[in-house]
Amino acid sequence: MPVRKQAITNIGWEIKRCLAEMKMTQTEFCEQYGIPLSRLSEIISGTRPNKKYRNKIIDILGIEEVVS
């Protein structure tokens, strides 16, 4: 059975861009800042928005709130 890829939200692209600039993987970021990797993936794909972690990620990365 083929694996379906999730669409990436606007905030997801911004997170990915910031992590690339920091030369940091999603796993490294999550381990360093105490964010569950599953939550970061859900925020990037928009499958399960979580304001607590979304706001924490936005604050850490210093990105503008974007509509996704």
C-alpha positions in Angstrom: 0.0 0.0 0.0 1.6 3.3 -1.0 2.3 5.9 1.6 0.4 9.2 1.2 2.4 12.3 1.8 0.8 15.1 3.8 0.6 18.6 2.4 2.8 21.2 4.1 1.1 24.3 5.5 2.4 27.8 5.2 3.7 27.6 8.8 5.2 24.2 7.9 7.3 25.7 5.1 8.4 28.5 7.4 9.5 26.0 10.0 11.4 23.9 7.5 13.1 27.0 6.1 14.2 28.1 9.6 15.5 24.6 10.4 17.4 24.5 7.2 19.0 27.9 7.9 20.0 26.6 11.4 21.3 23.3 9.8 19.2 21.4 12.2 17.0 18.4 11.6 13.4 18.2 13.0 14.6 15.5 15.4 17.5 17.6 16.7 15.2 20.6 17.1 12.6 18.6 19.0 15.2 17.1 21.3 16.8 20.4 22.1 13.6 22.2 22.8 11.5 19.4 24.4 8.9 19.2 21.7 7.5 15.9 20.7 8.5 15.0 17.1 5.0 13.9 16.3 3.6 17.3 17.3 6.1 19.1 15.1 5.2 16.8 12.2 1.5 17.5 12.8 2.0 21.2 12.9 4.0 21.2 9.7 1.3 19.1 7.9 -1.6 20.8 9.6 -3.2 17.5 10.6 -3.5 18.3 14.3 -3.0 21.9 15.2 -1.6 22.4 18.7 -1.5 26.0 19.9 0.8 25.2 22.8 3.6 23.8 20.7 2.8 25.9 17.7 3.3 29.1 19.7 6.5 27.6 21.3 8.0 26.8 17.9 7.1 30.3 16.6 8.7 31.9 19.6 11.9 29.8 19.4 12.3 30.3 15.6 11.3 34.0 15.8 8.9 33.7 12.8 5.8 35.7 12.1 2.5 34.1 12.7 1.2 33.0 9.3 -2.2 31.7 8.2 -2.1 28.1 7.2 
